[in-house]
Amino acid sequence: MRHPLLLVAFRIAAWSLLVAIAFVTLAPVEVRPQSGASANLERFVALLALGLAFALAYPRRIAEAALLVVAAAVSFELLQALDPSRHARLGDVAVKVVGGLTGILLGTLVLWRRNALDAQVPFLSWLFRRR
């Protein structure tokens, strides 16, 4: 990504999202926000957004971003086992991991498409280059 300010914004968003998901995942059930959607849909979308944010934040480190998202998903679920009011389930981990990796894939496709567009329309690269 050639726009350093945009890269910083994506990095702030990615790490902020990680902290927010950690809080919501590890907070007592009574404190968690309710969207009205199924729990699996909430898990999937939250980790999809996290994967997308990390892929866009670290475009040259996609493998590391994927590893971080998967590690976060597994860690969140394992840490829930420490709270007697929560549960850690293998199915929940699977939904989170699939959501996170889907976000990574989506971010990779966005980056690939952007690079392809730059190659087709050099004017865009010239227009947005650093001066």
Buried (B, 14 or more C-beta within 10 A) or exposed (E): BEEEEEBEEBBEBBBEBBEEBBEBBBEEEEEBEEEEEEEBEBBBBBBBBBBBBBBBBBBEEBEEBBEBBBEBBBBBBEBBEEEEEBEBEEEBBBBBBBBBBBBBBBBBEBBEEBEEEBEEEEEEEEEEEEE
